[in-house]
Amino acid sequence: MGKTTTYTISDLAREFDLTTRAIRFYEDMGLLQPRRQGRQRIYSARDRTRLKLVLRAKRLGLSLSEAKDLIDMYDSPRDTGPQLRKFLEVLALHRRQIEEQMADLQATLDEIKVHEKEARALLARLGDGSSPPEKAA
């Protein structure tokens, strides 16, 4: 049997550009389960993979508890069908939330454009010789 790859907390912090405090927090949440050698934490390849999945889930907008549930499902030896269906449900929910946020942002942008147009028209009527800044996009 070959040597099993292990990582220190500093290794993972450096690789994923995290603080050691963040990694300990993920450990406290039950997302990582390093073994101990005295006071030192020894992380396995499984821990590294789980950390990578946690960070990917965070980028998708999932909460840590949602990330943990999904990662734990993938860790279990059960059928992947229910796991994939659950993952699709979570992704659909987050897609809807992001689409709503995008619609809110678009409405705000549209309102800003109206105010800019009104302000430019008022400036033109005032005969102000200075030219107003043009819109960026």
Secondary structure by P-SEA (a helix, b strand, c coil): ccbbbbbcaaaaaaaacccaaaaaaaaaaccbbbbbcccbbbbcaaaaaaaaaaaaaaaacccaaaaaaaaaaaaccccaaaaaaaaaaaaaaaaaaaaaaaaaaaaaaaaaaaaaaaaaaaaaaaccccccccccc
